[in-house]
Every structure is written in C-alpha cells, then in structure tokens.
Amino acid sequence: MRKKKEKKYTKRERVEGWLMENQKILNITGLETKLQFPQGTIHKFIKYQRNITDRRIETIDEMIKDMAYSYIDEE
C-alpha cells in the first residue's frame, strides 16, 4: 500500500492563502505601512487578485514567521 503524498505548498501559495484567510482580521493599510509596501499592494491582491512580486512575498513570509515565533517565544 502506498502512502499518499501530502502536497507541499510553495511559499507564494502559503502567503497568498494566509492573506486571503485572514483578510477580515488584518489591518491591510497598517500591514502595508509596516512592510514599507506602496499603499494598495496587498489590497489590490485581495480585491482584484493582482500578483504580488516574489520579493514582497518573501517579505510577507518573513513577517508571518517573525510574528509566530515571537508569540511562541513569549511562553
């Protein structure tokens, strides 16, 4: 019997999925300001499915990891 392989998501898929899942609880403008992105970058992705550059995907991914690790480290 073969085990089914779990699909590994790319960094882009993880970040985009996280943004879409959490859009209702995120302050998009504040997030763009914190990451020093041009205003509307993330908003246009969420509302119009406009692509986010790889460099910005990397930046968002690092921010998500930093948030998660800082929360875990406070225990």
Secondary structure, 3 states (H helix, E strand, C coil): CCCCCCCCCCHHHHHHHHHHHCCCCCCHHHHHHHCCCCCCHHHHHHHHCCCCCHHHHHHHHHHHHHHHHHHHHCC
